[in-house]
Amino acid sequence: MATKKATIPITNTPEANQLLVEDPLALLLGMLLDQQVPMEWAFLGPYTLKERLGGTLDELYQSFEREPL
């Protein structure tokens, strides 16, 4: 019996849907963006960032320079 990958069918892009399942930060970013723009675009946002900036979202987050609070 073949194992089916879990997905969240929100966008029209299978890779973006899979990223939402595999990366909790992507899901959180999508939820935050969903407050401002249409749901389909919001949940595609993390995948778009990943593709445009390269690397994983965690690597991108770690690369940001932060000032002490």
C-alpha positions as CSV (number, residue, x, y, z in Angstrom):
1,M,0.0,0.0,0.0
2,A,1.5,3.3,-1.1
3,T,1.7,6.1,1.5
4,K,0.1,9.4,0.5
5,K,1.8,12.6,1.4
6,A,-0.2,14.9,3.6
7,T,-1.1,18.2,2.1
8,I,-3.0,21.3,2.9
9,P,-4.9,22.1,-0.4
10,I,-5.0,25.9,-0.1
11,T,-3.0,27.1,-3.0
12,N,-3.0,26.0,-6.7
13,T,0.7,25.1,-6.3
14,P,1.4,21.6,-5.0
15,E,4.9,22.6,-3.9
16,A,3.5,25.5,-1.8
17,N,0.9,23.2,-0.2
18,Q,3.6,20.7,0.7
19,L,5.8,23.4,2.2
20,L,2.9,24.4,4.5
21,V,2.9,20.8,5.8
22,E,6.6,20.4,6.2
23,D,7.6,23.8,7.6
24,P,5.8,25.2,10.6
25,L,7.2,28.7,10.0
26,A,5.7,28.7,6.5
27,L,2.3,27.8,7.9
28,L,2.7,30.6,10.5
29,L,3.7,33.2,7.9
30,G,0.7,32.1,5.7
31,M,-1.6,32.6,8.7
32,L,-0.2,36.1,9.4
33,L,-0.5,37.1,5.7
34,D,-4.0,35.8,5.6
35,Q,-5.1,38.6,7.8
36,Q,-4.3,41.1,5.1
37,V,-4.7,39.5,1.7
38,P,-6.8,36.7,0.0
39,M,-6.2,33.3,1.6
40,E,-4.8,31.6,-1.6
41,W,-2.2,34.4,-2.0
42,A,-1.3,34.5,1.7
43,F,-0.5,30.8,1.9
44,L,1.5,31.0,-1.4
45,G,3.6,33.8,0.2
46,P,6.0,31.5,2.2
47,Y,6.7,29.4,-0.9
48,T,7.3,32.6,-3.0
49,L,9.8,33.9,-0.4
50,K,11.6,30.6,-0.3
51,E,11.9,30.5,-4.1
52,R,12.9,34.1,-4.6
53,L,15.4,34.2,-1.7
54,G,16.7,30.6,-1.9
55,G,17.3,28.3,1.0
56,T,14.9,27.3,3.7
57,L,12.7,29.7,5.7
58,D,14.7,28.9,8.9
59,E,18.0,29.7,7.1
60,L,16.5,33.0,5.9
61,Y,15.3,33.9,9.3
62,Q,18.7,33.1,10.9
63,S,20.4,35.3,8.3
64,F,18.6,38.5,9.3
65,E,20.6,40.9,11.4
66,R,18.8,41.8,14.6
67,E,19.5,44.7,16.9
68,P,19.4,44.0,20.7
69,L,16.1,45.0,22.3
